[in-house]
Amino acid sequence: MVFGDNDIKIVGNKPSLDVEKNRNKANEESNISASDIKNAKQIGKRVADIYISDVKTAFQNNDNAELLMQRQLLLSFVATIGFEQYISDDALVGIAQKSFLDTIKSTDVNLYVSSSDTGAFSFYYLAYRRGTDVERRIGETFAMLCSHDGDPIFEELGEALYCWFSSVVKSVVKEEL
């Protein structure tokens, strides 16, 4: 495939200034204050710190790699949707999510990479979006992803992890905003 001159975009002399102007304009349009942005970043960082601590503790106390991986993915998913549930401004949601991921990435790149399996997230989103019995559906999905489909112990574990970490995210958001 050959590209023509019309396919090429020329960046201005100071593209970073253009990006900054657009970011400032977007912030003004959504009426986000600097303190709101700071708080959203802090929310993401605090949730990530709790997440990282939990994952490290779980890995020290258990040798079931598949279970630990699915636990990690479930908690990462819960943080993602928790920000969406408990933060009212979409721009602040994005800031908190980015801060969450950036904190994980700066702490442990391998953890960052393994915390965002889009396949698992798709299954969790399907369970979450159904709207009824979300906790139970998330638990069932967790059991399925752990290769224990229909196992009530794994279903209850997934449900408990979902409820626990959702309450963690909610409490951090309430404290910061």
Backbone as CSV, one residue per row, in Angstrom:
resi,resn,N_x,N_y,N_z,CA_x,CA_y,CA_z,C_x,C_y,C_z
1,MET,0.853,-1.167,0.000,0.000,0.000,0.000,0.902,1.234,0.000
2,VAL,0.611,2.177,-0.863,1.395,3.396,-0.979,0.586,4.545,-0.394
3,PHE,1.253,5.352,0.408,0.604,6.496,1.022,0.965,7.759,0.262
4,GLY,-0.002,8.648,0.135,0.231,9.921,-0.527,0.481,11.020,0.474
5,ASP,0.774,12.208,-0.042,1.031,13.360,0.819,-0.165,13.712,1.685
6,ASN,-1.368,13.405,1.225,-2.569,13.723,2.001,-2.682,12.883,3.274
7,ASP,-1.911,11.783,3.341,-1.957,10.909,4.505,-1.016,11.370,5.613
8,ILE,-0.243,12.406,5.362,0.756,12.874,6.316,0.249,14.137,6.995
9,LYS,0.360,14.154,8.309,-0.029,15.344,9.063,1.235,15.998,9.586
10,ILE,1.309,17.301,9.465,2.465,18.051,9.940,2.133,18.621,11.310
11,VAL,3.006,18.356,12.273,2.826,18.855,13.623,3.409,20.253,13.686
12,GLY,2.770,21.113,14.473,3.247,22.489,14.609,4.618,22.554,15.253
13,ASN,5.147,23.778,15.385,6.475,23.975,15.946,6.583,23.517,17.385
14,LYS,5.525,23.678,18.155,5.543,23.324,19.577,4.321,22.457,19.895
15,PRO,4.375,21.178,19.469,3.209,20.321,19.678,2.853,20.135,21.146
16,SER,3.838,20.163,22.037,3.523,19.969,23.451,2.684,21.126,23.990
17,LEU,2.898,22.333,23.467,2.079,23.469,23.894,0.642,23.305,23.416
18,ASP,0.478,22.781,22.206,-0.865,22.534,21.685,-1.594,21.496,22.538
19,VAL,-0.883,20.463,22.913,-1.479,19.425,23.755,-1.881,20.021,25.096
20,GLU,-1.002,20.821,25.682,-1.285,21.443,26.981,-2.486,22.385,26.880
21,LYS,-2.576,23.155,25.781,-3.719,24.063,25.596,-5.014,23.265,25.509
22,ASN,-4.979,22.162,24.755,-6.179,21.323,24.626,-6.561,20.707,25.969
23,ARG,-5.574,20.276,26.750,-5.836,19.693,28.067,-6.453,20.744,28.985
24,ASN,-5.893,21.948,28.987,-6.430,23.022,29.826,-7.852,23.378,29.404
25,LYS,-8.077,23.407,28.102,-9.420,23.725,27.598,-10.415,22.647,28.035
26,ALA,-10.015,21.388,27.947,-10.894,20.290,28.364,-11.192,20.387,29.852
27,ASN,-10.188,20.723,30.651,-10.400,20.871,32.094,-11.362,22.008,32.394
28,GLU,-11.218,23.122,31.689,-12.112,24.259,31.906,-13.541,23.910,31.530
29,GLU,-13.696,23.187,30.419,-15.032,22.837,29.952,-15.751,21.926,30.939
30,SER,-15.041,21.068,31.616,-15.700,20.167,32.545,-15.676,20.711,33.980
31,ASN,-15.223,21.951,34.138,-15.213,22.614,35.448,-14.464,21.823,36.518
32,ILE,-13.342,21.282,36.137,-12.538,20.527,37.082,-11.509,21.472,37.685
33,SER,-11.446,21.489,38.994,-10.460,22.333,39.661,-9.147,21.565,39.808
34,ALA,-8.096,22.310,40.054,-6.782,21.688,40.262,-6.829,20.757,41.469
35,SER,-7.584,21.119,42.484,-7.666,20.252,43.664,-8.433,18.962,43.341
36,ASP,-9.453,19.052,42.467,-10.162,17.838,42.046,-9.222,16.888,41.300
37,ILE,-8.390,17.449,40.442,-7.429,16.641,39.681,-6.438,15.990,40.643
38,LYS,-5.939,16.771,41.584,-5.001,16.251,42.580,-5.654,15.134,43.385
39,ASN,-6.902,15.333,43.794,-7.622,14.318,44.566,-7.838,13.045,43.756
40,ALA,-8.188,13.192,42.482,-8.399,12.020,41.620,-7.100,11.233,41.467
41,LYS,-5.998,11.937,41.306,-4.698,11.260,41.222,-4.392,10.530,42.522
42,GLN,-4.710,11.163,43.636,-4.467,10.558,44.941,-5.341,9.325,45.136
43,ILE,-6.577,9.373,44.665,-7.473,8.220,44.745,-6.853,7.043,43.998
44,GLY,-6.437,7.288,42.761,-5.824,6.224,41.971,-4.590,5.651,42.634
45,LYS,-3.762,6.528,43.183,-2.529,6.084,43.840,-2.838,5.272,45.101
46,ARG,-3.750,5.749,45.917,-4.074,5.033,47.154,-4.684,3.662,46.873
47,VAL,-5.586,3.599,45.909,-6.189,2.310,45.561,-5.112,1.375,45.011
48,ALA,-4.216,1.908,44.189,-3.123,1.088,43.645,-2.219,0.573,44.755
49,ASP,-1.921,1.413,45.734,-1.066,0.981,46.845,-1.714,-0.175,47.615
50,ILE,-3.013,-0.080,47.854,-3.735,-1.157,48.539,-3.731,-2.418,47.675
51,TYR,-3.967,-2.235,46.383,-3.976,-3.337,45.425,-2.613,-4.043,45.411
52,ILE,-1.547,-3.279,45.298,-0.194,-3.838,45.240,0.126,-4.597,46.525
53,SER,-0.217,-4.004,47.643,0.020,-4.654,48.930,-0.734,-5.972,49.027
54,ASP,-1.992,-5.972,48.607,-2.803,-7.188,48.662,-2.235,-8.267,47.753
55,VAL,-1.859,-7.886,46.534,-1.327,-8.867,45.587,-0.033,-9.475,46.126
56,LYS,0.849,-8.639,46.655,2.113,-9.160,47.204,1.863,-10.097,48.377
57,THR,0.942,-9.731,49.265,0.617,-10.579,50.415,0.014,-11.898,49.953
58,ALA,-0.892,-11.829,48.993,-1.539,-13.042,48.483,-0.510,-13.980,47.855
59,PHE,0.449,-13.430,47.119,1.465,-14.261,46.487,2.391,-14.906,47.519
60,GLN,2.605,-14.251,48.646,3.450,-14.827,49.694,2.739,-15.955,50.428
61,ASN,1.420,-15.881,50.481,0.663,-16.829,51.289,-0.015,-17.943,50.498
62,ASN,0.208,-18.014,49.197,-0.499,-19.004,48.385,0.393,-19.400,47.219
63,ASP,0.282,-20.641,46.799,1.098,-21.084,45.677,0.256,-21.470,44.457
64,ASN,-1.022,-21.180,44.474,-1.887,-21.481,43.346,-1.823,-20.306,42.358
65,ALA,-0.953,-20.413,41.370,-0.680,-19.311,40.440,-1.934,-18.870,39.680
66,GLU,-2.743,-19.818,39.248,-3.945,-19.463,38.487,-4.925,-18.671,39.349
67,LEU,-5.138,-19.106,40.568,-6.018,-18.402,41.491,-5.493,-16.987,41.752
68,LEU,-4.209,-16.871,41.989,-3.616,-15.563,42.274,-3.731,-14.614,41.090
69,MET,-3.517,-15.139,39.899,-3.638,-14.309,38.697,-5.075,-13.811,38.539
70,GLN,-6.036,-14.676,38.748,-7.436,-14.272,38.602,-7.851,-13.303,39.708
71,ARG,-7.318,-13.481,40.886,-7.584,-12.545,41.987,-7.080,-11.160,41.603
72,GLN,-5.880,-11.125,41.104,-5.252,-9.877,40.679,-6.089,-9.188,39.604
73,LEU,-6.543,-9.947,38.621,-7.357,-9.371,37.542,-8.704,-8.887,38.057
74,LEU,-9.312,-9.654,38.943,-10.601,-9.236,39.494,-10.457,-7.923,40.255
75,LEU,-9.448,-7.811,41.105,-9.265,-6.580,41.874,-8.966,-5.390,40.968
76,SER,-8.194,-5.608,39.927,-7.919,-4.533,38.970,-9.211,-4.098,38.276
77,PHE,-10.028,-5.065,37.910,-11.327,-4.758,37.300,-12.218,-3.976,38.269
78,VAL,-12.245,-4.404,39.535,-13.075,-3.737,40.535,-12.626,-2.285,40.714
79,ALA,-11.321,-2.047,40.705,-10.828,-0.669,40.802,-11.334,0.148,39.613
80,THR,-11.233,-0.419,38.430,-11.661,0.282,37.211,-13.133,0.665,37.276
81,ILE,-13.987,-0.286,37.604,-15.416,0.041,37.642,-15.779,0.836,38.888
82,GLY,-15.006,0.637,39.955,-15.255,1.403,41.182,-15.057,2.891,40.950
83,PHE,-14.017,3.246,40.207,-13.813,4.654,39.882,-15.015,5.178,39.100
84,GLU,-15.510,4.372,38.166,-16.667,4.776,37.360,-17.921,4.918,38.230
85,GLN,-18.084,4.055,39.210,-19.269,4.084,40.068,-19.253,5.242,41.049
86,TYR,-18.112,5.496,41.645,-18.070,6.388,42.796,-17.538,7.789,42.517
87,ILE,-17.005,8.015,41.331,-16.550,9.358,40.954,-17.523,9.872,39.904
88,SER,-18.097,11.032,40.152,-19.189,11.507,39.300,-18.736,12.135,37.983
89,ASP,-17.540,12.624,37.885,-17.063,13.297,36.670,-16.212,12.336,35.843
90,ASP,-16.571,12.158,34.570,-15.855,11.218,33.702,-14.376,11.552,33.554
91,ALA,-14.057,12.839,33.501,-12.649,13.229,33.372,-11.868,12.813,34.619
92,LEU,-12.470,12.977,35.786,-11.806,12.570,37.021,-11.683,11.053,37.115
93,VAL,-12.662,10.348,36.582,-12.585,8.884,36.520,-11.337,8.486,35.735
94,GLY,-11.169,9.100,34.571,-10.010,8.801,33.735,-8.697,9.121,34.429
95,ILE,-8.662,10.219,35.157,-7.455,10.616,35.891,-7.147,9.594,36.988
96,ALA,-8.166,9.170,37.724,-7.969,8.179,38.787,-7.500,6.845,38.198
97,GLN,-8.114,6.427,37.089,-7.718,5.173,36.459,-6.274,5.230,35.978
98,LYS,-5.899,6.349,35.369,-4.525,6.514,34.887,-3.548,6.515,36.051
99,SER,-3.883,7.195,37.123,-3.018,7.232,38.304,-2.867,5.827,38.898
100,PHE,-3.951,5.075,38.931,-3.928,3.691,39.417,-2.932,2.873,38.604
101,LEU,-3.070,2.922,37.293,-2.195,2.134,36.417,-0.756,2.631,36.451
102,ASP,-0.575,3.949,36.471,0.781,4.509,36.529,1.499,4.105,37.812
103,THR,0.768,4.076,38.924,1.367,3.680,40.197,1.795,2.218,40.156
104,ILE,0.952,1.375,39.603,1.299,-0.046,39.480,2.516,-0.203,38.573
105,LYS,2.490,0.489,37.442,3.578,0.381,36.470,4.902,0.846,37.068
106,SER,4.876,1.931,37.831,6.121,2.445,38.411,6.635,1.545,39.539
107,THR,5.751,0.754,40.123,6.145,-0.146,41.204,6.638,-1.482,40.678
108,ASP,5.896,-2.030,39.692,6.209,-3.374,39.198,5.639,-3.525,37.784
109,VAL,6.500,-3.444,36.788,6.053,-3.499,35.390,5.354,-4.820,35.092
110,ASN,5.869,-5.921,35.646,5.240,-7.224,35.403,3.829,-7.275,35.977
111,LEU,3.659,-6.700,37.152,2.326,-6.639,37.754,1.403,-5.792,36.883
112,TYR,1.917,-4.694,36.387,1.142,-3.817,35.503,0.669,-4.580,34.265
113,VAL,1.579,-5.294,33.641,1.244,-6.040,32.420,0.211,-7.120,32.713
114,SER,0.371,-7.799,33.828,-0.541,-8.903,34.135,-1.838,-8.453,34.794
115,SER,-1.990,-7.155,35.033,-3.198,-6.644,35.692,-4.266,-6.185,34.715
116,SER,-4.027,-6.365,33.446,-4.992,-5.817,32.486,-5.274,-6.785,31.350
117,ASP,-5.636,-7.996,31.685,-6.028,-8.997,30.695,-7.411,-8.618,30.156
118,THR,-7.442,-8.126,28.943,-8.712,-7.650,28.389,-9.720,-8.778,28.202
119,GLY,-9.240,-9.998,28.035,-10.162,-11.124,27.925,-10.944,-11.325,29.209
120,ALA,-10.228,-11.349,30.328,-10.888,-11.500,31.629,-11.794,-10.302,31.897
121,PHE,-11.306,-9.095,31.585,-12.113,-7.897,31.797,-13.410,-7.974,31.010
122,SER,-13.370,-8.517,29.806,-14.586,-8.652,28.997,-15.611,-9.532,29.698
123,PHE,-15.158,-10.638,30.252,-16.076,-11.523,30.983,-16.656,-10.814,32.205
124,TYR,-15.797,-10.102,32.929,-16.284,-9.377,34.108,-17.263,-8.267,33.720
125,TYR,-16.964,-7.559,32.633,-17.892,-6.513,32.179,-19.243,-7.096,31.797
126,LEU,-19.248,-8.252,31.146,-20.523,-8.893,30.807,-21.320,-9.199,32.071
127,ALA,-20.657,-9.719,33.072,-21.336,-10.034,34.342,-21.813,-8.757,35.023
128,TYR,-20.995,-7.740,34.995,-21.297,-6.476,35.671,-22.442,-5.719,34.986
129,ARG,-22.442,-5.705,33.697,-23.415,-4.916,32.937,-24.826,-5.499,32.958
130,ARG,-24.960,-6.742,33.352,-26.298,-7.340,33.411,-27.173,-6.647,34.442
131,GLY,-26.556,-6.070,35.463,-27.286,-5.230,36.398,-27.962,-5.916,37.561
132,THR,-28.275,-7.174,37.467,-28.930,-7.860,38.581,-27.959,-8.878,39.177
133,ASP,-27.998,-8.993,40.494,-27.119,-9.948,41.187,-25.666,-9.817,40.734
134,VAL,-25.186,-8.581,40.662,-23.838,-8.327,40.150,-22.797,-9.112,40.943
135,GLU,-22.894,-9.080,42.262,-21.906,-9.760,43.095,-21.860,-11.249,42.777
136,ARG,-23.030,-11.860,42.685,-23.097,-13.294,42.392,-22.532,-13.589,41.012
137,ARG,-22.899,-12.766,40.026,-22.408,-12.979,38.658,-20.889,-12.805,38.570
138,ILE,-20.368,-11.824,39.295,-18.914,-11.629,39.312,-18.254,-12.855,39.941
139,GLY,-18.825,-13.365,41.022,-18.293,-14.563,41.669,-18.295,-15.767,40.737
140,GLU,-19.379,-15.940,39.992,-19.462,-17.041,39.029,-18.413,-16.886,37.935
141,THR,-18.224,-15.663,37.493,-17.227,-15.391,36.450,-15.828,-15.678,36.977
142,PHE,-15.562,-15.259,38.213,-14.267,-15.530,38.835,-14.011,-17.036,38.872
143,ALA,-14.991,-17.817,39.328,-14.839,-19.277,39.391,-14.563,-19.858,38.013
144,MET,-15.287,-19.376,37.005,-15.089,-19.865,35.645,-13.671,-19.572,35.175
145,LEU,-13.190,-18.338,35.418,-11.854,-17.956,34.968,-10.761,-18.695,35.739
146,CYS,-11.079,-19.174,36.927,-10.135,-19.986,37.722,-10.204,-21.462,37.341
147,SER,-10.970,-21.775,36.305,-11.179,-23.161,35.861,-11.905,-23.991,36.914
148,HIS,-12.776,-23.343,37.661,-13.605,-24.016,38.664,-15.064,-23.611,38.473
149,ASP,-15.505,-23.628,37.232,-16.870,-23.229,36.889,-17.873,-24.033,37.718
150,GLY,-18.772,-23.315,38.389,-19.807,-23.958,39.191,-19.374,-24.336,40.596
151,ASP,-18.124,-24.128,40.937,-17.627,-24.470,42.275,-18.047,-23.374,43.251
152,PRO,-18.931,-23.702,44.219,-19.444,-22.667,45.126,-18.366,-21.981,45.969
153,ILE,-17.287,-22.693,46.276,-16.216,-22.082,47.073,-15.536,-20.971,46.271
154,PHE,-15.231,-21.232,45.017,-14.603,-20.215,44.177,-15.573,-19.082,43.856
155,GLU,-16.840,-19.421,43.681,-17.844,-18.385,43.426,-17.954,-17.444,44.624
156,GLU,-17.991,-18.013,45.833,-18.081,-17.182,47.036,-16.813,-16.355,47.238
157,LEU,-15.673,-16.933,46.919,-14.419,-16.192,47.023,-14.429,-15.000,46.065
158,GLY,-14.839,-15.227,44.828,-14.915,-14.127,43.853,-15.888,-13.055,44.286
159,GLU,-17.016,-13.468,44.814,-18.019,-12.516,45.299,-17.475,-11.708,46.475
160,ALA,-16.806,-12.384,47.397,-16.237,-11.699,48.563,-15.143,-10.722,48.152
161,LEU,-14.289,-11.122,47.222,-13.234,-10.218,46.737,-13.843,-8.994,46.069
162,TYR,-14.865,-9.214,45.256,-15.547,-8.103,44.584,-16.119,-7.128,45.611
163,CYS,-16.858,-7.647,46.580,-17.496,-6.785,47.586,-16.456,-6.051,48.422
164,TRP,-15.411,-6.771,48.840,-14.372,-6.156,49.669,-13.678,-5.018,48.927
165,PHE,-13.196,-5.282,47.721,-12.402,-4.258,47.049,-13.283,-3.112,46.559
166,SER,-14.521,-3.400,46.242,-15.452,-2.326,45.886,-15.641,-1.377,47.067
167,SER,-15.744,-1.947,48.270,-15.893,-1.091,49.456,-14.613,-0.303,49.729
168,VAL,-13.458,-0.879,49.423,-12.186,-0.160,49.568,-12.160,1.044,48.641
169,VAL,-12.500,0.827,47.383,-12.497,1.922,46.407,-13.489,3.000,46.832
170,LYS,-14.676,2.592,47.231,-15.703,3.545,47.653,-15.209,4.387,48.829
171,SER,-14.590,3.758,49.802,-14.137,4.500,50.974,-12.999,5.462,50.628
172,VAL,-12.090,5.063,49.758,-11.005,5.962,49.341,-11.567,7.157,48.591
173,VAL,-12.531,6.923,47.710,-13.153,8.025,46.958,-13.836,8.990,47.924
174,LYS,-14.599,8.461,48.873,-15.295,9.328,49.840,-14.314,10.164,50.663
175,GLU,-13.179,9.583,51.018,-12.188,10.295,51.810,-11.512,11.415,51.018
176,GLU,-11.328,11.205,49.724,-10.546,12.145,48.917,-11.396,13.219,48.226
177,LEU,-12.641,12.908,47.894,-13.441,13.891,47.142,-14.430,14.626,48.018
